[in-house]
C-alpha cells in the first residue's frame, strides 16, 4: 500500500474522536436555548446528544478513556437531569394534545387540576436543570472535553483500520442485546423453541407489565444504546445494515409507547388515587388501547428477532462492510 493510501485509512481512533466531537458540540449548541426554555425541542436535542455521547464513550471504551469529569457516570448524571424535564414535557404534550380534546365535560376539572400541578412541578425541575448548567461539575465536564478533543487519550488499538476492527467493536454489544432477559416476558419454551403468546389480552398484558415491566424498560434502554452506536457506522455498510438499524428504532419506539402508558397511568394514580378510572375514564380507555396496540406491534418484531435465522443474519451483516 502506498504512503498516500496509508494516510487515508480511517482508524477506530479517528472515528471515535469524530463521534465524541459531533455529540459534544451538539450539546454546546443547545445549552443556552435550554437555559432560556423557549422551545422544548432544544431540550430534546441536548438530551439526545448527551445520551449519544455516553453511548460513544461506552461503545468505544476498549480504545478510549475520557477524563473523570467527563466519565460515563458523570455524563449519565447530566442526562438524567435533562431527562426528568424532557419526560415531563412529553407527558404534558401528550395530555394536552392527545387526551384533552377527547374528554367528557365532567372529566375536565379533574384533568385540568392535574395538568396545573404538573406545570408547577415542571418549574421546579427546570430550576434543577438550570442549576446543573451553572454547576462546577458541568463546567469541569466542558473543560475536560475541550482538553480531550485537543489531545485525545486512546490506546494503541485505536490505530487499527476501522474496516478490519469495526466488527470486533460491534459484536459484543449486539450479543449482549440478544442475551438480554427483556426479550422473554410472555414467551414460553416448547420443544426447544421460543413461542411468543397468541391473542394476548389486555388483562394478561397488564399483569405481565406489573411483574416484568422493568425488564422491558431495561431492554429498551439497551436497544437504544445499540442503535446509537450502530447508527454511527451506516456509511460503512449497505442497505441491509441500515434496515437492521431501523428495526432497532422500531423496537425502541414500541417499547417506549408501552413505557409512556405506564408513566401516564402512574401519574393518574398519583393525583387521583384509586378513583382515577372513575374520574378520567376517557384517558384510561385511550391509554389502555394504545398500550395493547404497541404491545401487538412489539410482538410482531420480537417474534422475528427471536428466530435464530434473524440473529445469525444480523451478526453476519456486521462483517459485511463496503
N, C-alpha and C positions, 0 to 999 in steps of 0.2 A: 504493500500500500504506500502511495506517495505521501510525502510530508504534508502536502496541502490537504489531502483527504483525511489524514490523521487529525489535523486541526479541526476539521469539520464534523468529526464524530461526536454525537451528543452522548454525554455520560449521565449516569444516575445523579451525580452531584449537580451538574448544570440544570437538570430538570427539577431537582429538589429546590435549588435556590430560586429558580423561576417561579415555582409554586408558592414558596414562602413569601416572596416579594409580592406576587399578584394579590394574595389574600390580605397581607398586611397593609398594603397600600389602599385596598378597598375599605378596610376598617377605618383608616385615617380619613378617607373621603367622606364617610358617613358620620363621623364623630360629632362635628359641630351641628349638623342638621338634627341629630338625635337629641343633643342638648336643647335645641330650640323647640323640638316636639311639635313641628308643624305638619308633618306628613308621616303617618305610621309606616309607610313603605321604607323610609330611611332606616328605621329601627330594624325592620325585617332584613334589609340588605346587610346591615352591620352585624346582626346576629348570625346570618348565614356565613359571612366572611370569617367571623370568629370561629365558628364551627368547622369550616373548611380548613382554616389554619391549624386547628387542633388535629384534624384528620391527617393533614400533611405531616405534622410532627410525629404522629403515631405511625403512619404508613411508611415513612422514610426513617423510622427510628433505628434500623440496622446500620444506617450510614451517617446520620447527622445527630448533633446534640445541640439543642437550644439552651441558652443560659437559664439559670434558676428563675430569674424574674420573668422569663417568658416560657416557662415549662408547660407541659401539657396540663398539669394540675392547675397552674395559675390561669392559663387560657380558659380552662373549664369553669373556673370561678367567675370570670368575666362573662362567659357565655351564659351561665345560669342566671346571672343578674339581669342581663339583657332579655333572656328567655322568659323570666317571670312577667316582665312588662309586655312582651310580644304575645305570650299566651293569653293574657288578659285582653289585649287588643283583638285577638282572633275571636275570643268568646263574645266580646261586646259587639263586634261586627256581625257575628252570626245571630245573636239575639235580636239586633235591631233591623237587620236586612232580611233575614230568612224567616224568623219566627214572629216578630211583632206584627207584620201585616196580616197574619192568619188568625190572630187572637179573637176570641169572643169578647164582647163588651165587659162581661163580669170578670174576665181574667186580667184585664188591663191594669187595674190598680195594684194587684199583687206583682205583676210583671214590672211595672214602672218603678215601684219601690225598690225592687231588687236591682234593676239597672242603675238607679240613682246611687245606691250604696256601692255598687261595683265601680262606678266612676270615682267615688270618694276613695276607694281602695287604690284605684289607678294613680291618683295624685300622690299617694304615699310611696308607691312603687317607683314612680317617675323620680321622686326625690332621691330614692336609693340609687337609681341609675346615674343621676347627675353627681351624686356623691362619689360613686365609683370612678366616673370620668375625671373627677378632680382629685382623686386619691394619689398618695405617694406610690402605691403599688402599681397603679396604671401608668404613671409617669415613668416608673422604673421599667415596666414592660416595654414601653415605646423606646426608651433609651437603649435597652438591651437588644431589641430588634434592630434598631438602626446600626448598632455596633456589629451585630452578627451579619447583617447584609453586606457590610463593608469587608469583613473578613470572616466568611462562613466557617464554622467549626465542623469538619467532617472527617471521617476516617478514610483509609486508602481504598476501601471498597467503592467509595463514591466515584473513583476514576474509571470504573468499569463501563464499557459501552452499554447504553441503555437497551440496544437491540438484543443483546445476549443475556443481560441481567434482569430485565424487567419481569419476566415470568416468575423468577425466584422471589421477587419482591411482592408480587400479587397473590401467588398461590397460598401463602399462609393465611391471609385474611379471608380469602374465599373459602378455604377449607374450614376455617373457624366458623364462618357463617353457616355453611352447610351442616355443621355439627351442633348448631345451637338448638337447645331444647324447645325453643319457641315454635318450631315447626310442628310439634307433636300434639298440642292441645286438641282434643276431639278426634284424634287419629287412633285407630286400633291396628294391631298386628294380626294378620291371618295367613297362616302357612307361609311365613317368611315375607309377606307383602304388607306394605303400609296402606291401609284402607281409610281414606277420609270418609266422614259421615255423609249419608244421603238425607235430603229433606230435613235439615237441621232447623228445628223450630225456634222461635224467639225465646220461649221459656227455657229451652235447653241452652241456648246461647247465653242468656243472662246468668244462668247458673255457672256455666263454664267461665265466663268473664269474672265472676266473683272469686273463683278459686284459682284461675290461671291467667287472669288479665295482665298481671305484672310480667309474666313470661312473654306475652305477645308484645307488650310495650318495650321490653328489653330487646326483643328480636328486631323491632322497628328501628331502634337506635343503632343496632349492629348493621342492619341493611343500609341505613343512611350513611354510616361511616364507610362502608364498602363502596357504595355508589359514588360518594365524593371522590374517593381515590381512583376508582375505575374511570370516572368521567374525565379525569385529567390526562388520560392517555388515548382518547378516542382517535386522535390524529395519527397514531401509530398502528391502528388496526383498521379492519374493514367494517362493512355494514352489519355483519353478524354480531360482532363485538358490541357495536352501538345498540343493537336490538336487545342484547342482554342487559346493558346499562339501563335502557328504557324499561325493561321488565322490573329492575330493582326500584325504579322510580314509581312504577305502578303498585308494587308491593307496599312500598313506604306510604303511598297515598291512601291505600285501602286500610292499612293498619292505623294510619293517622286519623281517618274518619271514625274508626271504632273508638280510638282513644279520646277523640273530641267528644263523642257522645257520652262517654263515661265521665269526662270532666264536667260536661253540662249537667248531667244527672246529679253528680255530686254537689254542684252549685245549687241546683234546685232544692236538694235535701238540706243543704246548709242554711238556706234562707227560709224555707218553708217546712222543714222537718218532715214528718210522715204524711203531712197534708199536701205535699207537692203535687201528687197525682190528681187531687180534687181541685186544687186552686188553679193550676195551669195545665189542664188535661190536653189541650191542643199541642203544646210544646212537647209533652211526654209522648203523645201519639206520633208526632213527626220524628222525634229523635229515635224512637224505637224502630220505626220503619227504615230510617236512614242507617241505623246500626245493622239491621238484618241485611239490607241491600249491600252494604260494604262488606259484611262477612261473606255473603254469597260470591262477591267478586274476588275476595281474598281466597276463598275455597277453590275457585277455578284455577288461579295461578299457582296456588300452593300444590294442588294436585299434580300439575305439570312439573313443578320443581322437586317433588318427592320421587319422581321417576329417576332411576339410575341412568337412563339414557340422557336425560336432560342435563344432569350434573356432569356426566362424562363429557358431553359435548361442550358444556361451559368451560370445563377445565382445559380441554383441548384447544379451545379458542384462545386461551391465554398464551399459547405457544405460536399462534398464527399471526405474527407481526408482518407488516408490509415489507 
